[in-house]
Each structure stands twice: as structure tokens, then as C-alpha cells.
Amino acid sequence: MSERLYFTAAAPFEAARRVEMLPAGHRARRLHGHGFLARVLAEAPVNGTPFPGAESDTLAERLQAAVAPLDYTFLNERLPTPTDENLARWIQTRLDWTGLARVGIQSTRDRGVDLDGHDHAHLWRRFRFEAAHQLPHVPPGHPCGRMHGHGFEVILHVDQDLSGRDLGLDYERIDALWAPLHVALHLACLNDQPGLENPTSERLAGWLWDRLKPALPPLSWVTVYETASAGCHYDGRQYRIWKEQTFDSALHLRRAPADDPRRRLHGHSYRVRLHLTAPLDDVLGWTVDYGEVKARFEPIYREIDHHRLDETPGLADADPASLLIWLKTALVERLPQLERIDLEQTPGCGALLCWGEEGPALPV
């Protein structure tokens, strides 16, 4: 597939609402409130940004201006049926930006919806359970060969064509389908579950898919977070893992105007997420060992962490797009399964470079 570059931004707002179209007794019919987060994904090239490196900042400023009328308001006075889907539509029509790919609304940390320009919705719901496991086929001395535990998180993704409807699948329908799985997995040892004798993230994602897909036909991906910085997606066809890491770097943007503060030396705590797709190893039960991904990234990490990016050999400029291209060039031979890199310079704001299937966006 061809290489695609996107820019990302996020903006919060606080608001109250009632969703009166829901059935009688549904809790969201009552007056309630959320700390919402609006998220956008925009294609490059970007029109109207003053210089390379300002794309995500400018996108964030315009997004903040678009959601400002919603902040500390009663949403029903702005739009008659303030579902997450309709809020995304409302922002979409008011956001002045060329090449807008998706607008998302995250109404809580654990749920949200992303809407493209064709009224296609990607809805997601996150769950958590605490469990023990061990991987029986790893090499001797591997830490995952010992019995240990995690606070696992699972995200269920649902894709739907809305065709103008105010609401896609109700989150509570997903909650009901998850409930018996939570009973089986929470405060348990995963190895004791039939079919999870080798409970890697990949095997767990596939196990969940097999149990949910028949009852939830629009299910599109199952995501398993084994830790806060590593996990796996499964769509019934292929497995994709990711491993993320943070690094702290200084920079100045060479192409910023002389009077712009980003021309000065400054810094960010970056988050980089590496996405890889590979066949499942039938014995080990994984695609690529998370530890191996970290080890192969380590030499690149040492070049940029606690350094000046604008002095990094081979890096054209320290803007997110240039840094993503530099990272891809540095990593593709070390990690041939790599097909996407996400980079955030501030929470929710940054860029991503993709040359494989994009897969689901992960929540901020």
C-alpha cells in the first residue's frame, strides 16, 4: 500500500445532555454530564498551516474553536438529539479544515465513536479485568514463562453505516454481551479457560472474537491491552500488535518564522507507538514478542531520548512529519513487520504515518 500521512488533534469540553430517544428507563435519558474529548484525524498535505511543524497545533486550535460553543452548555439546546454520533456530525460541519478524515467523540474514557465523511461510524467500548497467566512455550528464562498477572483492558470495536440515524449500536448492548465474559475472566487464571491454555494477547483477542462475533455481527476489531504500553488487535483475519514508548527531547523548528516561539529551543515528552502485522506463530502463540520490538527499537530510542532532535543526523527537521519519516527509515530493516507509526508531541496531538492497513484508532 502507498504511504499515508495524517495529523491528529484533540480538544476537551464539559457539557450536560439528555438522550430522550432512548427507551424508557435508560439511564442516558436522565439529565447527566460528561467530560467529552473531541478528536480529529486529517490527511496531509494540509492547507492553511503557516509552516511545517505547525499542522497539529493549528488543527488543535481550530478544533478548540469548533467545540467552544459546546463547553459548559446543555447540549440539547444546541442540537435536538445529542448522541455521540450527532455531536461528531455537528463538529464536522463546523470545523474549517481541508482533508478531514475522521471526527471522534469520546464521551468517557471507556467509550466513543469516530465518524468519517461518509456517515460511517466506528464505535468502541473499553472494559477491564484483572487476571493471572503464564505462557508455557516461551524460551527458558523468558519472564512471561513465570506465572504473573495483568490488569487487562479490552476494547470492542463496532463499524456501522449510520445512513443518517441519530444513534448506532447502544453502548449498553455491548455491555450486556461483555458481562458473561467478565465473569469468566475477572480474578481468574486465563490458562484455566478452555481454549486459553497459551493465553498470549493474540490468543486472547481471538478467543474473545470467537465468542462475541456471532452475537455482534458488526464487531470489527477486538483489542487487548496486556499492559498500558503494548497490545494486540484482531479482526477475525489478521493480528496486529503495537508497542509504545515515550521519549523526552528538545528541538527547535527551523522553518518556523523568526517571531514564532516554536523557532526557539523548546521540548516535548513524545509518545511513539509502533504497529506491526505478522503471521501468528502456532507454537509461541504470538506474532512478534513485545520485548523483541522494544529491543530492536532501543538503538533508535537512544539517539533521540534526552537529545536535541534538530541535531539528529539524517533528520531533515524536527517537525512530526519529518520525524516520522526518519523513524520509518531507521526501523524498517530492524522491524520488517512494521507498517504504521503514531507520534504524539502533546496528548492527542501529533501525526501518524501508515503504509499498511490502518486498523482501528486507539483512544487518547
BELZIPE-V472855 format. One record per backbone hydrogen bond with DSSP energy under -1.0 kcal/mol. CO is the residue of the C=O (numbers start at 1). NH is the residue of the N-H. E is the energy in kcal/mol with one decimal. If there is no record, write none. Layout:
co = (CO,CO)
nh = (NH,NH)
e = (E,E)
//
This chain:
co = (4,5,6,7,8,9,11,13,14,15,16,17,19,23,26,27,28,32,34,36,37,38,39,40,41,41,42,51,54,55,56,57,58,59,60,61,62,63,64,67,68,70,73,74,75,75,81,83,84,85,86,87,88,89,91,95,99,102,103,104,105,106,108,110,111,112,113,114,115,116,119,120,121,122,123,124,125,127,129,130,131,132,133,139,142,143,144,148,150,152,153,154,155,156,157,158,160,162,170,170,171,172,173,174,175,178,179,180,181,182,185,188,189,190,193,198,200,201,202,203,204,205,206,207,208,209,212,216,218,221,222,223,224,225,229,230,230,231,232,233,234,238,240,241,242,243,245,247,248,249,250,251,253,257,260,261,262,266,268,270,271,272,273,274,275,275,276,281,286,289,290,291,292,293,294,297,298,301,304,307,308,309,312,319,320,321,322,323,324,325,326,327,328,331,335,337,339,340,341,342,343,344,346,349,349,350,351,352,353,354)
nh = (354,44,352,42,350,40,38,36,72,34,75,32,22,26,29,30,19,17,15,13,106,11,104,9,101,102,7,54,58,59,60,61,62,63,64,65,66,67,68,70,71,73,16,77,78,79,83,87,88,89,90,91,92,93,95,97,43,41,115,39,113,37,111,126,108,124,105,122,103,119,162,116,160,114,158,112,156,154,152,187,150,190,148,142,145,146,135,133,131,129,225,127,223,125,220,123,121,165,173,174,175,176,177,178,179,182,183,184,185,186,188,132,192,193,196,200,204,205,206,207,208,209,210,211,212,213,216,219,159,157,234,155,232,153,244,226,227,242,224,240,222,235,233,276,231,274,272,270,306,268,309,266,256,260,263,264,253,251,249,247,344,245,342,243,339,340,241,285,281,293,294,295,296,297,298,301,302,305,307,250,311,312,315,323,324,325,326,327,328,329,330,331,332,335,338,277,355,275,353,273,351,271,349,345,346,8,343,6,341,4)
e = (-2.7,-2.1,-2.2,-2.8,-1.6,-2.4,-3.1,-2.0,-4.3,-2.3,-3.0,-2.0,-1.4,-2.1,-1.9,-1.2,-2.3,-2.8,-1.9,-2.0,-2.7,-2.5,-3.8,-1.6,-2.6,-1.9,-2.8,-2.1,-2.8,-2.6,-2.4,-2.1,-2.2,-2.3,-2.6,-2.0,-1.9,-2.1,-1.2,-2.2,-1.0,-1.1,-2.4,-2.1,-2.0,-2.3,-2.1,-2.4,-2.2,-1.9,-2.7,-2.3,-2.4,-2.1,-1.1,-1.4,-3.4,-2.2,-3.1,-2.4,-2.3,-1.7,-1.2,-3.1,-1.3,-2.7,-2.8,-3.0,-2.4,-1.1,-2.4,-2.1,-2.7,-2.6,-3.2,-1.9,-2.7,-2.7,-1.6,-3.3,-2.4,-2.9,-2.2,-1.9,-2.1,-1.4,-3.0,-2.7,-2.2,-2.2,-3.6,-3.1,-2.8,-1.8,-2.8,-3.1,-3.4,-1.7,-1.4,-1.1,-2.2,-1.9,-1.5,-2.0,-1.7,-2.2,-1.8,-1.6,-2.0,-2.8,-1.1,-2.5,-1.7,-2.1,-2.6,-2.1,-2.5,-2.5,-2.3,-2.4,-2.4,-2.3,-2.3,-1.1,-1.7,-2.7,-1.5,-2.3,-2.0,-2.5,-1.7,-2.3,-2.3,-1.8,-2.9,-1.3,-1.6,-2.2,-2.9,-2.1,-2.3,-1.3,-3.5,-2.8,-1.9,-2.8,-2.9,-2.7,-3.7,-2.2,-3.3,-3.0,-1.5,-1.8,-2.1,-1.3,-2.5,-2.6,-2.0,-1.6,-2.6,-2.3,-2.5,-1.9,-2.5,-1.1,-2.5,-2.6,-2.7,-2.0,-2.3,-2.2,-2.3,-1.7,-1.4,-2.6,-2.4,-2.9,-1.2,-2.5,-1.3,-2.0,-1.9,-2.5,-2.4,-2.0,-2.2,-2.5,-2.6,-2.3,-2.2,-1.7,-2.3,-3.2,-2.2,-2.1,-2.5,-2.6,-2.6,-2.5,-2.6,-2.2,-2.4,-1.9,-1.5,-2.3,-2.8,-2.6,-2.6,-3.1)
//
